[in-house]
């Protein structure tokens, strides 16, 4: 029924070459003569061709003629013409105002529920058109809502556009969408002073993400930038709906093992919201009191480590665990904040065992930095040198400073013995020449 170029919000209105006028006039002439076996079909064809030329007035006339001539055997043309008419109204409208929205909403609902005769493609195309028009009117929220509408039937998991808001949370103005949801639904739907329109309600109910999703996306972006106070604000209305984290983000391990941490946790302790709250409490405590300062620094360091790709709670700052860093998540592969806090914890403590533990964890951060240091992996010495000593020098001297301190100054501690036994990297460093 209708040509869909692609799934992106850009397309061409050149449905057919406009030099086919002789053919179009022939169809219209046959339709007007009404001397064929199925005159209603020729009227339908004439109306469809009028649509292709954006002559909506002629289209309506031909469709009205077709309906008046229809027989029971071909009454499926009624639905076909209605599909076309919905699209035509969307395509032809100049101003997306409340009057138009109130008239089109039931037709869009019908189109979405039809699930046959390429109605999904017609709905997709119509929502693309509406999105374009809202963008031209600088209505960002409705532009995005139209792009993110769910499709019906077997395509329920697909959206009009292929945007994944969780992969690119900063590619969309989340605040605009949240404001629309808050004003139209969560605070005003039951108000006697403001009644949300059926059209706005349709956009919200059929949007791929709900208010909870958008609030979590918003808060997660703040968490990714260590803005815990703003994250708490984003989570305020959904704090009881957030999932529990699979592992303890304040836990420290000699060896990274996300699944092990999750299995060992008998009672889940934190959500993204309660985690942000605890981080603010710890940050305040290390600044305002000396009591347990070393331990609190250590807890903060563990949290900053576990937030990264290497830790057990990466899902606090991202929705997908990928070995690529994201432009909206600058700290996903960065352990420098954790390293900073491990060193602070070590500095304010006078316990050798604790200092050794902090130094080892700082060494893990140092090693992870080696893995993501692009300059190192560009080095011909690292990739192409057959000289073992040259390779070892890069690995050992430049990225093993804390291992060296641990070996030189804390070899008498019990933690040193434990690390030597459990960590093959450290064991190799100590025993290799």
Residue, then its C-alpha position, 0 to 999 in steps of 0.5 A: x500500500x505504501x512505500x517505506x524508504x527506511x526506519x529513520x525520520x527522513x524520507x521522500x514524498x516522491x511516491x511516483x514519477x510525476x510524468x505519469x500524468x497520462x496514466x493518471x488521467x486514463x484511470x480517472x476517465x475510466x472511473x468517471x465512465x462507470x462502465x467497468x465490471x468493478x467501477x468502485x475499484x477504479x474510483x479507489x485507484x483514482x483516489x489513491x493516485x490523487x494521494x500520490x499527487x497530494x491532491x487530497x480533495x480529489x482523493x476524498x471525492x473518489x473515495x466517497x464515490x467508491x464507497x457508494x458503489x461498493x459491493x459486499x464482496x469487496x468491502x475490505x476496500x473500506x478499511x484500505x481507504x480509511x488507512x489512506x485517509x488517516x495518512x493523508x490527514x497527517x500529511x496534509x495538516x499545516x498546524x498541529x494544534x489541539x483541534x487537529x489532535x482531538x480529531x486524529x487521535x481515534x484514527x491513529x488508535x484505530x490504525x495502530x490496532x488494525x494489524x493488517x493491510x500494511x497498517x503498521x507501515x502506515x502508522x509508522x509513516x504517519x508518526x514520522x510525519x507528525x514527528x517532523x511537523x512537531x520538530x518544525x514547531x519546536x515541540x521537542x517532547x511530542x517530536x520524541x514521543x511520536x518517534x518512540x511509539x510502539x507498534x501493534x501485534x507481532x511488532x509490539x517490541x518494535x518502535x516507530x524509530x529504532x532509537x534506543x534511549x538507554x544506549x544514547x541517553x544524552x542523544x535525547x533531551x530527557x528533561x523535556x520528556x519527563x516534563x511532559x509526563x509530569x505535567x500531563x499524567x503524574x500530577x495533573x491527570x486527576x486534577x479538576x483544573x487540568x484534564x490531559x487530552x486523549x491525544x496526549x494520553x495516547x502518546x504517553x500510554x503507547x510510548x516505548x518508555x514509561x515515566x519510571x524508565x525515563x527517570x532512571x535514565x536521567x538519574x543514571x546519567x547523573x550517577x555516571x558523572x558522580x553527581x549523586x545529589x542530582x541523581x537522588x532528585x531524578x529518582x525521587x518519585x520512582x525510588x520504590x520501583x528501582x531494582x535491587x543491585x545484584x552485588x554489594x557496590x561497597x565490597x572489595x575483592x582481590x580478584x574481580x568476579x561479578x558473578x561471584x559477588x552476586x552469588x555471595x550476596x544473600x540479601x540485596x542491599x542497594x538500589x541506584x537510589x539508596x546507593x547515591x544516598x550512601x555515597x553522599x553520606x560517606x562523602x560528607x563523613x570523610x569531610x566532617x569527621x576523623x572518625x572512621x575516615x580511613x574505612x570510609x575512604x576505603x568504602x568510597x574507593x570500592x564503590x568508585x571501582x565497582x562502578x566501572x566496567x571492571x567492578x560488580x556494579x557497573x549497571x549503576x552508571x550504564x545499562x549495557x556492559x560494553x568494553x567501549x566507553x560511552x560519550x555520556x559515561x566518561x567514567x565507565x572505564x576509568x578507575x582513577x577516582x577509585x585509585x585516588x580514594x584508595x591512596x587517601x585511605x592508605x594515607x590516613x591510616x596507621x595500620x600496616x595490614x590495611x595500608x597493604x590492602x589499599x596499595x593492592x587495590x590501587x595496583x588493580x586500578x593501575x593495571x586497568x589503566x594499562x589495559x585502556x591506555x591507547x598509547x601503550x597499545x599503539x606501541x610497536x614495542x608492545x605488539x611487534x617486539x620479539x624481545x621479551x625484556x622490552x615487553x616486560x619493561x613496558x608492563x613491569x616498570x610503567x604500570x607496576x608502581x604499587x606492586x613494587x611498593x607493596x613488595x618493598x614495604x609490606x612483605x611482612x604483612x599477612x595481606x601480602x601473603x594472601x595477595x601473593x597466593x591469590x593474585x597471579x599478576x602479583x605473584x608473577x611480578x614478585x617471582x619473575x626476574 
